[in-house]
Amino acid sequence: MLWRRRRLRHEVERLVAGYVGALDPYQGVAQGWHAQRRWSVLPTSTGTVSVSVSVDHVATTGSSLGDDSRRAGASVPASADSSERMARPDWEYGLLQELRTVLAENGHAVSEVKTDWRVTSLQVHS
């Protein structure tokens, strides 16, 4: 039983990491910003795994890599500084729905976990 849980967790981690890692951080984001996506896959006491994500839009300013690290022509809004970020729960929901599709296409049973009125994570069953 324990090896099934581990195998499920590793399989889901692989799928989530591959999908999220392939996303362009600048696609669909206002000029001068980029999307920072974080995810976690954690085991539950019921033998499933829980997938949660967070998406922030972060102001893009110069980095230690120099101006080459920014998109060509990108400018930072006058009010933005290097630590400015905006949480994007609408993008989190969208990413969870995309991951739900990817996981279902790979043979996993997936259900939504809601907190109050919004979907906050996914439960994945083997």
C-alpha positions in Angstrom: 0.0 0.0 0.0 2.8 2.4 0.9 4.5 1.9 -2.4 1.3 2.7 -4.3 1.0 6.0 -2.4 4.6 6.8 -3.2 4.2 5.9 -6.9 1.1 8.0 -7.1 2.8 11.0 -5.5 5.9 10.7 -7.8 3.8 10.3 -10.9 1.7 13.4 -10.0 4.8 15.4 -9.1 6.3 14.5 -12.5 3.2 15.6 -14.4 2.7 18.8 -12.5 6.4 19.8 -12.6 6.6 19.1 -16.4 3.4 21.1 -17.2 4.1 24.1 -14.9 7.8 24.2 -15.9 6.9 24.4 -19.6 4.6 27.5 -19.1 6.0 30.8 -20.4 6.2 33.3 -17.4 5.5 36.2 -19.7 2.5 34.8 -21.7 -0.7 36.7 -21.0 0.9 38.9 -18.4 1.0 42.7 -18.5 4.1 44.3 -19.9 6.7 44.7 -17.2 5.5 41.8 -15.1 5.9 38.0 -15.1 4.0 35.1 -13.6 5.6 33.2 -10.8 3.9 29.8 -10.3 4.5 27.6 -7.3 3.0 24.1 -6.8 3.0 21.4 -4.2 2.0 17.7 -4.2 1.4 16.3 -0.8 0.1 13.0 0.5 -3.2 12.8 2.4 -4.3 10.5 5.1 -6.8 8.9 2.8 -4.2 7.6 0.3 -4.7 10.3 -2.3 -2.5 13.3 -3.0 -3.4 16.9 -2.9 -2.2 19.3 -5.6 -2.2 23.0 -4.8 -0.8 26.0 -6.7 -0.2 29.7 -6.3 0.3 32.3 -9.0 1.7 35.8 -8.4 2.4 38.5 -10.9 5.8 40.0 -10.1 7.2 43.3 -11.3 10.0 42.6 -13.7 13.0 44.9 -13.0 16.7 44.4 -13.7 18.4 41.4 -12.2 21.9 40.3 -11.6 21.9 38.9 -15.1 21.5 42.3 -16.6 19.0 43.7 -19.0 19.3 40.5 -21.2 17.2 38.7 -18.6 14.1 40.8 -19.5 11.9 40.6 -22.5 12.9 42.8 -25.3 11.0 46.1 -25.1 9.5 45.4 -21.6 9.2 48.3 -19.3 8.4 48.4 -15.7 5.4 50.4 -14.6 6.4 53.6 -12.8 4.8 52.4 -9.5 6.5 49.0 -9.6 9.6 48.0 -7.6 11.5 44.8 -7.5 9.4 43.3 -4.7 5.9 44.3 -6.0 3.6 41.3 -6.5 0.0 40.6 -7.0 -1.7 37.4 -6.1 -3.9 36.0 -8.9 -6.5 33.6 -7.6 -8.2 33.6 -11.0 -5.0 32.3 -12.6 -4.7 29.7 -9.8 -8.1 28.4 -10.7 -7.2 28.3 -14.4 -4.0 26.5 -13.7 -5.8 23.9 -11.5 -8.3 23.3 -14.3 -5.4 22.8 -16.8 -3.7 20.4 -14.4 -7.0 18.5 -13.8 -7.1 17.9 -17.5 -3.5 16.7 -17.7 -3.9 14.4 -14.8 -7.2 12.9 -16.1 -5.6 12.4 -19.6 -2.9 10.3 -17.8 -5.5 8.0 -16.1 -5.9 9.7 -12.7 -9.2 10.3 -11.0 -9.3 14.0 -10.0 -11.7 15.9 -7.8 -11.8 19.5 -6.8 -11.4 20.7 -3.2 -13.3 23.9 -2.4 -12.8 26.4 0.3 -15.8 28.6 0.7 -16.8 29.5 -2.9 -13.6 28.7 -4.8 -11.5 25.7 -5.8 -8.3 25.7 -3.9 -6.7 22.4 -4.7 -7.2 19.0 -6.4 -7.4 15.5 -4.9 -5.8 12.9 -7.1 -6.7 9.2 -6.7 -4.9 6.3 -8.3 
